[in-house]
Amino acid sequence: MTIPRFRPRTLRWRVILLVGGFLLLLLTTATVATVARFHVSDVGSRVREVLRPAQIATAGLGRAYVDMETGERGFQLTRDPEFLKPYDSGREAAAAARDRLGQLLGDDPGSVAILADIDAAGEAWRTRVAEPGIALAGRGGAVTNEPSTALFDTLRTRLGSLENHVNALVAAGLASSSGASTTANVTTAVCVGLALVLGLVAAFLVRRSLVVPLDRLVSQVREVSGGELHREVEASGPGELAELGTAVEAMRVRILSETEQVAASAHRIARLEETDRIARSLGDTAIRRLYGITLDLQSAAARFPRSGPVMATAITGIDRTISALRTSVYGSAPAGTPATLRAQVSEVVGELETTRGAAPGLLFTGHLSAEPPVDVVAELVQVLRELLHAATVPGGGAEEAELALADAAITLRVVAAGRPGVREALAGVREGVVVRVGPDRVTAEWRRPLPGSGPPGKPVHPSPPAPPDAPRR
């Protein structure tokens, strides 16, 4: 089974691991040093406050028993009560020293056991040798020293054991304190060494994982920003730098694509502009020629009145062709721009042709380039529509519509076949329509003055000028 190895891929994790390592070393050093300091302090306090006084009390207990033994022997030899003073004072000193040792060493089982043995040996010597010997010497009897020596030697041995045990406790405490200090020093030295090694490793990793990839990325970005858009940006290094490199590469590709699209668009625009220029040139030529044809037809209609209806129909078709060609070449008129009078009249006639399949001839006379006010044009178009629809009866209909533009008025004439009911229908369109009845034709005339109109020939939407000798439509 293969154990997966954890390798930090991102710069964030690498920084976290390095900082975590430094913090771990710092925490270890601080913990060991703190524990060692507390241990040394505790041991020092115990030695200073417990073991050193215990050594003094142990020595005082030994001197007290020696004073007791000296006073007991002197009284037995001299029978002088003065020699009992050391015995009595030694007994008090031994009791005080024993109480002191019990207080100091009461938490140490070994010391408590040795003190119990000392108490037993001292009690045996005092009750079996010292006090009987003093009583016997006080009565004048002879006292033997052999039991006294043996029991006191036992007491002296146990006192020596207590002294050695207390000394051993002091030595162990000092050794423990020294060991804790040594451990703290060694741990601190090891942590400092590891911190130095970790710092060197961190410097190497930062250079290898951050500085080198970042310098390479900056160099590539500078080349791209300098205009080398075909220079590929490599995504390498930690996760963050790799994502940044990927984003920069995507931006470079998008800029390159958009640049190519802009170049292609500029090329297409140039071609469209050239095509539009050619189309406008051809359109202008075609429109001028169509206008010339219209004027020729108008002139022929004036010379040959019988061909007037046919010529008017042809002229109307040419007008629509010119309008469609103008729209194709120059585009539709901007929104809100009113259509010209000729265009609106042609549109009404075209509607009639769409609905009935036939349309009357359309004739324009007078100042063809003049444009009446918008309200006059709207009223004229409405009257024209009403007259054309009124003349539409079974077997008949409007045959000709003439629009005459003069200096002070605009006149509309609609000529229809003299079918029954046509006169009444035309007369009932609106007030101001004058109806005249001929042998086989009915003519409806509507006239509208032009107050405040401009001088003749002043165009709003000019048309191409006609030749001087050609009649006006």
N, C-alpha and C positions, 0 to 999 in steps of 0.2 A: 504493500500500500504506500503510495507516494503522498507525503505530507505537503500540502500547498504552502508555498512561501509567500509571505505578505511583502509586497513591494509597493511603497507609496507612489502613486502615479501623479498626484497633484502637488503643487508647490505648497498648498495649505497644509497637507498632511506632513510633508517633510519639515516644514517650520515647526509644526506642533510636536513632532517627534524630537527634533533637536532641542527645543525649549523644554519639553518634558524631561529629556535626559539631564539637562542642566539643573532643572528643578529637583529631580530625583537625587542627583549627587548632593545638591545643597541641602535637601531635606535629610539625607542620610548622615551627612557630616554634622548638621545641627542636632539631630536626634542622638547620635552617639556621644557627641560632646556634652549635651545636656544631661544624658543619663550618667555619663562618667562623672560630671561635676556634682550631681546630686549624690552619687554613690560615695565619692571622695568626701563630700561634706558629711554624709551620714556616718561613715566610718571614722572620720576625724572627730565628730561629736561623740561617738561611742567611746573612742579611745580616750578622749580628753575628759569626758564627763563620767565614764563608767569604769573603764579598765585601769586607767592610771590611779584613780582613787581606790580601786580594788587592790591594786598592787601595794599601795600605802597601807590600806587596812590589813592586808595579809601580813605585811611585815610587822605592823603594830600588834596583830594577834600573836605572832611568834614571839615578839619581845615580851608581851604580857605573860605568856606561859613560861618563858625563861625566868622572868622576875618572880613568878609564883614558885617555880622550882628552886630558885636561889634562896628565897626567903624561907621556904620550908626546910631546906638543908641547913641553913645557918641557925634557925631556931632549934633544930634537933641537935646541932653540935654545941651551941652555947647556952641554950635554954634562956636566951635573952629576948624578951618580948619586942625589942626594937627591930629584931630581924623579921618579925611578922608583918611589919609595915609594907615591905616590898610585895609580900604575898597578897595582902589585902588590896593594895593599889593595882597589882597585876591582875587580880581577879576582876576588879571593876573595869580595867582597861580591856581585858579579854572579852567581857560581856558587851562592852560598847563596840569593840571591833567586830564581834560576831554579828551584832545587829546591823552594823554598817554593811558588812559583806552580804548579809541576807537581803538588804535593800538593793544593793548594786547588782548582785549576781542571781537574783531570784528568777530571771527569765532564761537562765542557762542551766539545763538539766545536769550537765557534768559538774558544774560548780556546786549545784545544790547537793549532789551525791557526795562530793568530797567534803563539803561542809558538814553533812550528816555524819560522815565517818570521823571528822575532827571532833565534833560534839561528843560522839560516843567515846572516842579515845580520851578526850579531856575529862569527861565525866568519870570514866573508869579510873584514870590516874588520880583525880581529885578525891573520889569517894573511897578508893581502895588503898591509896598510898599517902597522899598529902594530908588529908584531914585526920585519918587514924594515926599517922606518924606524929603530927603536931599534938594530938591529944595524949598520945603515949609519952612524948617528950615532956609535955607539961606535967605529967604525973611522975617523971623521973625515971621512966623505964628505958631500956635499950632498944634501939630501932635499927633494923636491917635495911640495907640500901639496894639489895638485888631486885626485889619486885619493883621498887620505885624506878630504877634505871630502865628496866625492860619496858614498862608501861610508858614512860616518858619518851623513850626512843620511838615507840610506835606513834605517839602523838607528834613527835618531831618529824617523823617520816611523812605523816599525812599532811602536816603543815607544809612540808617541802613539795608534796604533790600539788597542793592548792596553789603554791607560788609558781610552780612550773606550768600549771594549767592556765593561770592568769597571764603569765608571760607568753604562753603559746597563743592565747586569744589576742593579746596585743600584737604579736608578730603576724598572726593571720590577718588582722585588720589592716596593719600597715602594708602587708603584701597585697591584699585585695585593693587597697587604695592605689598602690603603685601600679598594679595590673590594669585597673580601670583607666588611669592616666595614660599608660602606655597604649592601651587599646584605642583610646580617643585620639592620641597623637598619630598612631599608625593609620587609623581610619581616615583622619583628616588628610594625611599625606597621600593615601591611596586615592581619595576622592579628588584631591587637587590634581594628581597625575591623570586620572581619568578625565577630569574637566579639560586639561590641556590637550589630551588626545582627542576628545570630543570636539574641542574648538578647532583643531587642525582638520579633522574630518569634516566638520561643518563648513569651514572655509573652502575645502576642496569640493564638497558637494554643491555649495552655493555657486561657485565658479562654473562647475561643470553643468549643473542643472538649470541655472538662472542666467548667469552673466553671459556665457557663450551663446546659448540660444537667443537671448534677448538682443545681443549685439548683432547676431546674424539676421534676426527679424527686422531690426531697425535699419540695417544696411539694405535689405531687400525692399522695405517700404520706401526708403529714400530713392532707390532706383526707379520704383514704380511711380512715385510722385514726381520724379524728374522727367517723366515722359515715356519710360520703357514699359509700356502696358503689356507687352508680351513676356515680361520677366515673371516667371512663376514664383509665388511666395510659398516656401515650404513651411509646413506645420509640424514643429518638433519641440521637444522639451517637456516640461511639466504640463499637466492638463490645462491650466489656465493659459499658458503661452500657446499651446496647441490650438485651443479654441480661438484665441486672438488671431493666430496665423490663418486658421480656416476662415474666419470672418473677413480678414483682409483679402484673402485669395478670392472669396466669393464677391467682395466689392470690386476687385480688379476685373474679374470676369464680367460682372454686370456693367462696369464702366466701358470695358472694351466692346461689349455687345451693343450698348447704347450709342457708343461712338460710331460703330459700323452702321447702326440704324439711322443715326443722324446724317452720316455721309450718304447713305442710300436715299434718305428723304430729300437731302439737298439736291442730289442728282435728279430724282424724280421731279422735284419742284422746278429745276432748271428746264427739264424736258417739257413739263406742263406749261411753263411760261413761254417757251418757244412755240409749243403747239397752240397756246392761246393767242399768241401774237399772229401766227399764221392764220388761225381761224378768224380772228378779228379783221385781218386784212382781206381775207377772202369774203367774210361776211359783209364788210363795208362795200366791196366791189359788187357783190351779188345784190345787196339792197339798192345800191345806186342804179344798177341795171334794171331791177324790177320797177323802181320808181320811173325810170325812163320809159319802160314798157307801158306802165299805167298812164303816163302822160300821152304816149302815142295813141293808146286806145281811147282816151278821153277826146283827143283831137279828132280821131276817126269817127267817134260817136257824134261829135258836133257837125262834122261834114256830111255824115250819113245818118239822119235822124231815125230811119227805119231800123237800123241796127243798134239803136240805143239800148233796148233791154238786154240784148245779148252782150253788148260791150259792158253794160253795168254789172251783169253777173260775173263776167271775166275779171273786171276791175275789183269786185268784192272778193273774189277768190285770191287775187294777187295780194290784196290788202291783208288777208288772213295769213297768206304765206309769208309776207314781210313780217307780220307780228310774231309768227312762230319762229322764223329765222332769227329775229332780233332777240327773242327770249332764249333761244338755244345758244346764241353767241355771247350775248351780254348778260344773261341771267334775268330772273324775274325782277320786277320793280321792287324797291325796298318797301317794307311794311309801312302802311300809313301814307304812301304816295298815291294820289288819285290818278286813275287812268285818263288818257286823253279822250276828247270828244269823239274822234274818229274810232278809237278802240272800243269805246262803250257802245256806239251805234252799231259797229260791226258785230259786236257780241250779241246784241239784241236780234239782229238779222240772223246770225248763226244759230241762235236758240230756235227761231222759227223754222229754219232749215232742218234742224235736228228733230223737231217734233212732227213737221208736216212732210218732210222729204223734199221741199222746194222753198226757195226764198225769193223775195222781190229783188229787182235791181236796185242798187244803192248809188246815188249820185250826189256828189258834193260840189257846190258852186260858191263863188264869192271869195272872201278872204280865208283860204284854206288853212293858213298857218295860225290864225287867231284862236285863242282859247277863252271861251266865255267864263264867267264866274262859276264856281262849283255848284251853287244852288240852281242856276239856270240850266247847267248841264244835267243835273239830276232830274229836274222837272221835264226837260226835253226828252230824256231817255224814257221816263215814265209815260209821257204822252205817246211817244213812238210805240212803245210796247202795247199800250191800250188800243191804239189805232190799228196796229197789225193784227191783234187778236180779234178786234171788232170786225175787221174785213174778212176774217176767215169764216166763210160759209160754204156749204156743199156746192161743189162745182165751180168755185171761184176763189178769191183771195186777193191779197195785195200783190200788184204787179211791179210797182216802182215806188221807191222812197227817195225823196229829194230833200237835201238839207242845204239851205242857202244862208251864208254868213255875210251880213252887210255891216255898215258902220254903226248903225243905231239899233238894229234888230236882228233876230234870228228867225228864220221861217222854215217850217217843216211841212212838206206836201207828201201825201200818201195817195197813190192812184190805184184803184181797185176795179175789178170787172163789175159791170152794171148788173149784178144779180139782184133778185128781189130781196129786200130787207137790208141790203148793204147800206143804203143812204140813211135809214133810220138808226142802224147800229153805229155808224160813224158820227151822226149828229148827237147821239146820246152819250158819247164818251165823256165830255166835260164841256163846261161853258167856255166859249171863245173859239171853238172849232167851227170853221166855216165849210159847209159841204156844197159842192157844185156838181150838178148832174149833166152829163153829156149824152151823146147818142148811145154809146156802149161802154162808157167809163164813168166812174164816180170819183171825184177828187175832194179830199179832205185837207184843209189848210189850217195850220195853227201858227200864230205869230207871237213872238215875245220880244218886247223892247229890251235894249241893253243899256240901262242908265249907268253912267259913270264908266263905261267901257273905255279901254285905252284906244289910242289911235289905230287905225286899220293897219294890219300887217304886223302888229307887235306880238310876237309869239311867246307863249309860256313854255311849250314843249315844241320847239321848231322842228319842221320836217325839211328834208333836202329841197332847196329852191328849184323851182321849175324853170325851164328856158324862157326867155322873154317872149317868144312868139308862140309858146304853147298855152292852150287854155287851161284855166284852173279847174280842179275838181272840187 
